[in-house]
Amino acid sequence: MTMRTRTLGTTGPQVSALGLGCMGMSALYGEADRTESIATIHAALEAGVTLLDTGDFYAMGHNEMLIGEALRTAPAARREQALVSVKFGALRSPDGQWAGYDGRPAAVKNFAAYSLQRLGVDHIDVYRIARLDPDVPIEETVGAIAELVEQGYVRHVGLSEVGAETIRRAAATAPIADLQIEYSLISRGIEDRILPTTRELGISVTAYGVLSRGLISGHFTRDRQLSATDFRAHSPRFQGDNLQHNLNLVEALRKIAEQKGVSVAQIAIAWVLSRGEDIVPLIGARTRERLTESLGALDVTLDAAELAEIEEAVPSGAAAGERYAAAQLAQVER
């Protein structure tokens, strides 16, 4: 495996072609092993992964502290190559429930102060509000991040899960490195308006959910039992007939993967990689085994015939069910 690099937009840093999304090491996907999580981060850095993604609200700061520990205990050369992307603004109650978003300038700087402390770093490489605060103009939120850039606490401004008009308004306020948004074979909503807008403005996409939370990894089975704290237990795509329909799509994809001698996960990640040099997939591996499999996608090249075959097996819009439950979907711009 040779780790390729890509650049985040016209103003952002050069990063590894695959980034590591660390959320599942702390929250939303059931129990995780702390020792294995840190070992996985170390293995990713050793393999040449440079981009680590987190959110300050992932298990109320746990994920940032986990990354901080991993960076402190990594070899100096690997630690120095790491670039950390942080989402902020999501509010949580003591019982773990969601309580809206806060994009006020004073809150932006407060969130950043706590993240710097938990991560044990002197700057955050890419900083972004997790969802648009409907009560605060995006210009004010982005402007506050831009002030942190001027002060040296943040290197680059990012966005997350916003629509084309908000992207334009943000880009008119400050240089935007990337938009983080869900993108996979079965989540292609960005292709109509959002992706053309980011490309017009020279903004990259860091794509999360490239395996659709494990649904198209090739490892998820219909009889898998999910805990009540697992996001997927409440996700429409993992429910009833929707799940069976979506797993049928996976089996169609598996036939193509087997013909090529690769895994389902590898061909799904390779498909996202094939969509353009301006797209950086975030892999959500929680173990070294899954990390190794995902990194193998870097060695998978898909020609025009294979891409057409994949499109036929899993056409755009083929998934059953929305990617979020209705209440969460309402918080996402389209």
Helices and strands as residue ranges (DSSP letters): E 5-7, E 14-16, E 19-21, G 23-25, H 34-46, E 51-55, H 62-72, H 76-81, E 83-88, E 90-92, E 98-101, H 105-119, E 124-129, H 138-151, E 154-160, H 164-173, E 176-182, G 189-191, H 194-201, E 204-208, G 231-234, G 236-238, H 240-260, H 264-273, E 279-283, H 288-295, G 296-299, H 304-313, H 326-329
